[in-house]
Amino acid sequence: MRNTQSVSDDDPYLWLEEVSGEAALAWVAERNAETADVLAADPAFAPLKERLREVMDAADRIPYTVRRGAHLYNFWRDAEHVRGVWRRTTLEQYRKDAPEWEVLLDVDALAAAEDEKWVWDGARVRHPDHDRALVRLSRDGGDAVVVREFDLGTAEFVDGGFEVAEAKTRIGWIDADTVFVGTDTGPDSLTDSGYPREVRRWRRGTPVEEAELVFEAEQTDVSAWGHRDTTPGFERDFVGRSLDFFRSETHLLRPDGALVRIDVPDDAVAYAHRRHLVVTLKSEWLGQPTGSLLAFDFDAFLAGDRTPEVLFTPDERTALAGHAWTRHHLILETMHDVSTRIEVLTPAPDGGWTREPLVGVPELSAVSVVDTDPDVSDEYFLDVSGFLQPSTLYRGLIGADTELLKQAPDRFAAAGLSVEQYFATSRDGTSVPYFVIGPDHAVTGPGPTLLYGYGGFEVSLTPYYGSVTGRAWLERGGTYVIANIRGGGEYGPDWHQAALGADRPRAFEDFAAVAEDLVARGVTTPAMLGASGGSNGGLLMGAMLTRYPELFGAIVAQVPLLDMTRFHRLLAGASWIAEYGDPDDEADLPHLREISPYHRLAADTVYPPVLLMTSTRDDRVHPGHARKTAARLRELGHPVLFHENTGGGHAGAGDNEQAAHNSALVHTFLWQRLAGPATG
């Protein structure tokens, strides 16, 4: 039975939105203990956690790198380096089975020295000299970071260098003594979403609050940003603002401070590369369809020329997946029915482009360009993997042979498993692709199956080798399914926009159609079918729980979004109004209440068992969503388990120990509910 009855507008569980409130944390501790008694006490839990931690810490993982000048940089975690080390090596060393690494920053040592649970959040290395970096460190995994200047020659933080206190800062190099920065400098310096509203030009040795203001966004915008293009011979400054999650404005910042608007549609993605202005379309423009990739002569465009060079045009089954520049070429990644294809495009000196395929890309695989060196060479690093195929990393030079650099070993027993792609028919007749990884069900019959989905923000779910899923689920006889539902980007912007706002139920209907198709094909039964998703995928799980409970035997929602009437008032939630709608707008509130799982919970509905997981340190999706929903389910007498990690941010885990623990909880819960007592 489905019920749209809503809770009172006087939410009795608002107190659980107090992230660090004494009563709220006491409630969390009680729920965590209950969950541990049910899941962590399972005899299979500890050995499973150990096996998952083993693959996360494995020394023979591929250490993926980014090139910065003569060095290849990598961040690495393992059993010895729980919080990780930032390190670098040379290509000559990287070719070896056991490269010699120069450790730049040991985050474990820093955390111990400063008695702070630092989590690495990346670094901006100054280009083109590669002598300094702006290191970003998060307290226990939150989105807010501190920034410190780091000397790559001495491998030490710069005494008296650039340093920014904890905030959702945006910062980037202009030159050796100047940066663009947006951060919390006091009243009105942040947007309603909690991101920088200002862009300042900050000179070394001066207070950031006194830095020159060069650009401001509106209070209701998502954020503002500044960027220096340091390409030799094409040095330019840009500033801009994100009007919402999908719309933005970009301006060329002249040396005299004048702003020149890059006059493209505000839902397009545009950037300058050497003499080109490159534009990805999210709506029709200049006679070109949504999802196209266009190039213009940058100077001619500023002078008013709107004649595009069309680099990619989508069709019904093919979409742009990404692109990357080398020194003389553009590598174009596309997806045809969620399978990758790669072409090499070359601009001619007198205009026009030539194109050739990059051969050797297997079907039903994930092929991605890991890194290029666009200012210096035509080098590229290419990662090839599949659901049952561990990653292989290649290095190539366009026009020359490729070399195999690294190959990951098998992490789980794949004998007897296969990969199939099927298409389910959604309620409105739309064909929805999905991947099935598992045994031959014509032989084994229906079995425990885990269905995963996301369906939002134009995020595509592509094939990948999942060591954790392999060990925790596939090896035990389970089947794993990925649904490429609307709201994602698998077929370009139109696929995403079909499930925006009041049309969000289309994503829910797509996921339910896949669930029904799995049963119709004999892959599983409703009692043996589980579903999982996180963040926006957690909203999807809430929708499955409250709209289609009869289709599932268990549901897991991680760091979920569940109260759709208050999401915009919690942490970064205001930045997602363009995806869902505005609860303060009378035109949007009805559909938001309709899709809000928290408000659809009812006493007289039979729900499958549900596990809700969140993090106290998640400063993106508020832990109150999961807390309040668990409390409401308990009040109504429904089966629910709740686990809140005290650290880890939106990822839910700040290190491999936490990640292995969380994953073992999830898969123990699912195996208990879908396959009976755990068997391995």
N, C-alpha and C positions, 0 to 999 in steps of 0.2 A: 504494500500500500504506500502511496506517495502522498505527502501532506505538506502544504505550504504554510502551515500555521507558524507564526513568528513569535519570538519572545517579546516581552514588554520592552517598550522604548527605554524604560528605566532598567538598564542592564544590571542585574544583581552581581555580576562578576567583574565589574570595572576595577575592583581592587587587585585583580590578578594582572592588570596592566602596569602596576607599579613594579618595574623590572627588578629592583633590589629591595622591595618592601619586605619587612620582617615577616608579616603574615603570608605574603605570596611565596617567599622562599621556604618557609616552613611547609606550606602546602606542596611545593615542588619536591622537597625532601621526602615527604610521605609517599608521593606518587612514585618517585624514583625507587624507593625501597620496595614498593609493591611490585613494580616491573622487574626488578632484580630477582625477587623471590620466584617469579614465574619463568623468566627467561634465562638470566645468568645462572640460575641453579639447575638448569637443564643439563644432564650429563654430557650432551654434545656441544654445549656452549664453549667451554674452555678450549677443547682441542680445535674447534672451528676458528675461534679467535686467534689461536696460535698460528694456524695455517694461513689465515688472512694477513696477519702481521708479517709473516714470513715473506709473502709476495710483495708487500709494501716496502719492506726493508731490503729486498734482495739486492746483492751487490752487482749482479749481472743484468740489472735493468739498463736500458739505453739512457745515457746521460745527455739529454737533448740540450743544445747550445744555441746561443745567438752570437753572431760575429760582431765584434767591436774592434775595428782596426786589425792588428796582427793576432788578436786573441779570440778564442771561443769561450764564452762565459756560460756557467751552469750553476744552478742552485740545487743542492743535493741533500736529501734526508735519508737516514738509515738507522739501524739499531744503535750505532755509536753516536750518531749526530741526530738526536731526536728533533731538535728545532731547526737544524740544518746548517750547511756551510755554503757561502757564496765563494765561487772559485773560478779559475780560468786556466786554459792551457793553449797550446798551439795546434795547428792542423797536423803537423808532423807527429806530435805526441798523441793527438786524438785518434789517429789511424791505428794506434797500437791497442792490443787487448787490454792493457793496464796502463793508461796514460799517467804521466806525472802531472799533478794538479798543483797550482799555486793557490793556496787558501787565502782569500782576501778578508773574509769576515766570518767568524764562528759565532753563530747566533746563540748557541747553547752557552758558550763562555760569556758572551755579553749579558745574557739573561741572568746567569749566576752572579756576575760581578755587580749588576745593578738591581738584583732582586726583583726582576720584572719579567712577566711571561711574554717576552717578545715573540712575535710571529712575523716572518719575512713577508714583505709586500712589494718587493721589486726595487729597482734602482734606475735612475736616468743617468746614463753615461754621457759626458759632454762630447759633442761631435764638432769638428772632426779630430780633435786632439786626443780624445780618449784618456785624459789625465785625471779627471775628477768625476765623481758621481753624486747624485742626490739620492740617498738611501731612504727608503720608506719602511717604517717598523710599526706594527700594530700591536696594541696591548690585547693579548689573548684572542686575536683573530677578528676583531671588529673592523668595520670599514674605515673608521677614523684612524689616522696615522700620525706619528711624529716623523719629521724629515730632518736628516742630518747630512752635511756635506762630508764626503769621503775622498781621501787621497789615494788613488790607485797605485801610485809609485811607492808610498810608504805603507800602504795597507792599514791606514789609521784614519779616524775621524779628524777633521780639520779643526784645530783649536781656534775658536772665534769665527768659524765659517758660517755658511748659511745654515740656520736651524729654525724649525717651525714647530710650535707646540701642537698638541693633539687636536686634529680637526680633519674634516674631509677635504684635504688640501689638494689643489692642482698646482703643479710647479714644473717648470722646464727651463733649460738653459737658453740664454740669449748670447752671452759671451763669457769669458773667464770670470768676470766680476759682476755680472748682471743676470737676473732671472725674471721670467714672468711668473707671478704667483697670485693665486686666489686662495684665501684662507679666512679663518675667523679672526677678524681684527676689531671686533666689537659690534655694537648695535648696527643693524641694517647691512652687515657685510655678508650675510648668508641669505639664501632664498628660503621660501617656505618649505622646500624639500630638504633643507639642511646642507646644501652645497654652496660653493662660493658664488657670490653675486657680483664680485668685483674682480677686475684684472689690474694688477699693479706691476710697474717696472721697478724692481727692487735692486738697489746697488749694494754691493758688499760693504759691511761695516756700518750700515744705517739701520734704524729700527724699521721693521716691516710695516708698522702702523703709519710710518711717515713716507713710505714708498709712493712714487708718482702713480696716481690713478689714471689709467689710460682707457678703461672701458667699464661700463656698468650694464648689467642685465636688469630686468624687472624683478620685483619681489616675487611675483607669481611664476617666473620662469623656473626651470630646473637648475640651471647653472650657467656660469660664464667661464670662458677659457681664453688663454693666449698661447701662441706657438711661434717660434722662430724656425723658419726653413733654413737650415744651415748648409744646403747643397752648394758646393763651391760654384760660384758664378751665377747662382740663382737665389742669393740670400734675400729673404722677404719675411716680414712680420704679419701675422694674422691674429685677429681676435674674433670672438663670436659668442653667441648665446644659444643654449638649448631652450626653445620655447616650451617644449614638452618632451616626452620621451622619444618622439619621432620627428619633430620639426625643429629646425635650427636656422640661424643666420650666420654667415661668415663674412668678415670684412678684411680687406687688405689694409693694414695700418701703415700709412706713409711715414717717412722720417719726420715730417712736420706735424705729425699727430692726426692728420686728416684720415677719415675712414672712407673706403671705397667698397660699397656692397658688392659681393659676388652674386650677381643677379640670376640665381637659379631658384626653382621652386623650393619652398621652405621644408618640404618633406624629402628633398633629394639629399644625397651625400656627395659633397664636392670637396676636392683638394687640388693643390697645385703640385705638379711633378715636372721639374725642369721647364721646358717650354709649353707643357701641356696643362690644361685644366681638365680634370677627370671627374665625371659626374655619373652617379648611379641613380636611376630614376625609381621613385616609389609611386609615381602617377604619370599619366601621359604628358608629354611636353615636346614641342617642336615637331609634332607628327610622329614621335617615337613612342612605343608602348611602354607601359609599366614594366619595370625589371630590366630595362636596357642599360648598357654601359656605353657612355659617350665620351669623346675626347674633343677638345677645342684647343686652338692656339691661345695661350693665356693672354698675351698682350692684345691680340685681335679681339678676343672676347670682351676685355675691358673697354675696347674702343667701339663695341657695339655689334661685332660680327657674331651671328648666332648659327653658323653653319657647322653642324656636328660631323665628326667622323664616328661612325657607328662601329663599336668594337664587339658588341654582343646584343642580339635580339632574342628574347625568350620565345618559346612556343608552349603549347599546352602541357607538355610533359618535361620541359627542360627549363632550368633556372640557373641564374648566376650564383655560384657558391663562394667565390672570392677571387682575388687577383693579387699579384706581387710583381714588383719591378726588379729587373737586374739592370746592369749598366746600359745595355742596348736593347732590351726586350721587355715584354710584358707577358707574364705567365698567367693564363686565364683558367680558372677552375669552374667547371659547370657540373650540374647534376641532372641526369636523365633518370626519372623514376628513382631518385635517391641513390643512384650509382654515379661515381665520379668520372669525369672526362677532363683531360687537360690539353690545352693548346698553347703554342708559343706564338705571340704576335710581335711583329717587328715594324716600327715606324720607319718609313722611307724619308730621306732628307727632303724630298720635294713634295711630301704629302702622301697620304694613303698608307695602308698597312698590309703586310703579308702575314699569312698564318699557316702553321703546320701543326699536326697533332704531336703530342708527346706520347710515344708508343710504349707498349708494355704495361698499361694500366689494367689490372684485372677487374672483372665484373663483380658486383656486390662487395666492393671493397671501399675502404676509406683511403684516399690518396690526398695528402696535404703537403703544401709547401711550408716547411718548418722555418726556413730562413733564407734570405738573399743578402747580397752586398751591393745595393743599387748604385753607390757612388764610385765603385772601384772596378767591379768585374761582373761577368755573367755567371758567376757561381750560384748554385742553388742546392739546398738540402731538401730531400723529398722523403716523406715517411709513407710507407705502404703497409696496410694491415687489413684485417677482416675479422669477422666474428670468431672464426676458428683459426685465424692466421696471425701469429704474433708479429709485432712490428719489425720491419726492416728499414733501416735508414740508409739512403743513398746520397752521394754527393755527385753533382754533375756540373759541367760547363756547357751552356747552350751551344750546340753545334759540334760538341765533342762527346766522347764516351762518358758513361757514368761509372762510378766505383761504389761497391758495397762497403759501407763504413762499419755498421753495427747491425747485429741481428739478435733479437730477444729470443730466449728459449721458450718452449712450451711451458705454460704455468698450470695447466689442468689437463686431465685426460679427455681427449676429444674423440676417441675411437667410438664409432657408431653414431656420432652426431652429424647433423647436416644443417644447412641454411636454406630456407625457402622464402620467397617473397610472394605474398598474396595481396588481394584487394578486397576490402569489404565495401558494401553499399550502405551509405549513411541514409538517414531518414529522408533527406531531400534528393536522394539519387546520386549524390557525389561519390565517386570511387576513391577510397581511402587506402593507401598502401600500408602494409605492415610486414615486418620480418619475424620469422619463427626460427629459433635456434634450439635444436633438441633432437631427441631420438625419432625414429620412424614410427609414427603413431598408428600407421596401418598394421604394424607388427605388434607394438606394445599396448595399443589401446589408449584411452584417455589417461592423462597423468597430471601431477601437480604442475601448474603453469603460473608464471609471474608475468604480468602485463605492465609495461612501463610506458608513461607518456608525459608530455609537457604541454604543448599546444598554446604557446604564447610568445609575444615579443619577437616574432620572426626568427626564432631559434630552430635550427634544423637538427634532427636526430639522425645521424649518419652511422654506417657500420663502424665498429671498433672492436678491438680485442679486449674483453673485460676479464682480467685475471680474477678479480674478486667474485664476480658473478659466476665465472667458470668453476671456481673452487666451492663456493658457498651454495650453488644451485644446480648447475649443469652436471657436475660430477656425481651428484646424489640422485640423478635420474629426473631432475626437473627440466621443464621447458621454459625458455626465456623469450619474450615477445616484445618488440618495440613498435609502437603505433605512431605513424607519421600523420597526425591529425591536423586539421586546420587550426590556425593560430600560429603555427610554425612557419618556417621559410622554405620548406622542401620544394615548393613550386613557385617560389618568388613572392613578391609583395601581395599579390592578389590572394594567395593562400592564407597569408597572415590576416589581411584586412577582412576576409570573409567571416572572421570570428571576433571582431572588435566590438567593444561596447555591448549594446543590447543584443548583438549577434553571438555573444560568447557561448550560448547553449549549443551552437553548431559543433564546437570543439567537443562538448560533452557527448553529443549524439554520435559523433565520429568514433569516440573511444568506446562507447557502448556498442556500436555496430561491430567493431573489431572483436569485442568480448563475445558477442552473439555468434560471430562468424567462426571463432575458435571452437565453440561448442558444436556448431553445425558441421564442422569438418572433422569432429571426433578427436581434436587435440586435447580437450579437457572437458570438465563438467563445471557447472557453477560452484559446486561445493569444493572443487579442487582448483579454482581460479582465483588468484590473488592479484592485487593491483598496487602499484607504488608510484610515487611522484613527489617532487620537492619544490618548494617555493611556489611559483605559479602552478607547477605540477601538483602541489599540495592543495591548491584550490580545485584542481581537476579531481583529486581524490575525494575532497569534500563533496563535490558534485556527484561522484559515483556513489558515495555513502548515502546521500539523501535523495537522489533521484532514481538510482538503479541498484538498490541494495540486493535485489533478488539475483543479480548477475554474478555476485562475488562471494567467496568463502572467507576472505580476509582482505583488509586494506591497510596500507602504511602511508602516512602523510608526514613528510619531513620538512622542517622549517616552513610550515604551510601558511598560506594567506586564506583566512576563513571568515572573518567578519568584514563583509564588503560594504557596510555602512559607516565604518570608522577607520578603514585602512589608510585614508588620506590624512588622518590626524596622528598617525603613529609612525615615528622615525621617518624613513625615506618614502613613505607611502604616497605623498602628494605627487611624486615624480611619475606615478603610474596612472594618473587620471586619464591620460590619452589612450591607454590600453583598455581601461574598464569603464570609465565614466566618472562623474563628479557627484558624490553623495550629497553635496550641498546644493546641487542643481535639481529643482523639482522635476525636470524632464528626465533626469537620469536615475533618481532615487528608486522609482518603482522597479526598474529592471535590476538594479543592484541588490535590492532586498530579495528579488526573485532568485538571483544566482548566489546569494549569500548562504553558504552551508550552515553557519552558526544560527541563522534565523529560520532554517528549514527543519531543524531537529524537532522531533515530536515523540510523545510517549507511546503512541499506539502503532509505531512502525517497527518491524523487525529488521535490525541492522546487523551486518556481519561484524565479527570482532575487528577492532581497529587499534592500531598503534600510532600514537601521535608523538613526534620527536621534534625538539627545538633546542635552542641554545640561549642561555642567559646573556651571552655576549653578542648575540645577533643584533647589530644596529642597523639592519636593512629591513628585514621582515620581523616585526615585533613578536617576542615570544608570547605575548598576550593572546594572539590568535589561537595557538595550540592550547594554551592553559585554559582559556575560557571555554573552548569547545569540549575539552576533556571534562571540565567541571559540569557543564550542561549535560553531557552524555551520562555522567555518573548520577546526576540529580534525577534524570529520567529513567534510570535503571538499566542502561544499556552497557554491554561489555566494552571496556576501553582500557588500554594500557597507555601510560604516558612516561616519556623519558626526556629530561632536560639536561643537556651537558652544560656545565657551568662555564665552559670556555668554548673557543672555536669559531665564533662569529657565524656568518651566514652559511659557511661551509659545514657547520655543525661539528667540526673537529679541527684542532690547531696542530695536531701532530699525528703520527701513524698509530700510536697507542690508542688515542681517542677514536680515530677513524676505524681501526680494526674492531674496537669494542662496539661502536655504533652499528657497524655492518653485521657483526655477529648477532646483535640483538634483533635486527631486522630479519635476518634469514632464519634465525631460530624461531621467531614468532611465526613467520610464514610457513615453515616446515611443520611446526606443531599443528597449525590450523588446517593446512592443505594436504598433508601427507600422513598425519597421525604422529605417533611418537618418533622423535628424531632417530635416524638410523646411521648417521655418519657425519 
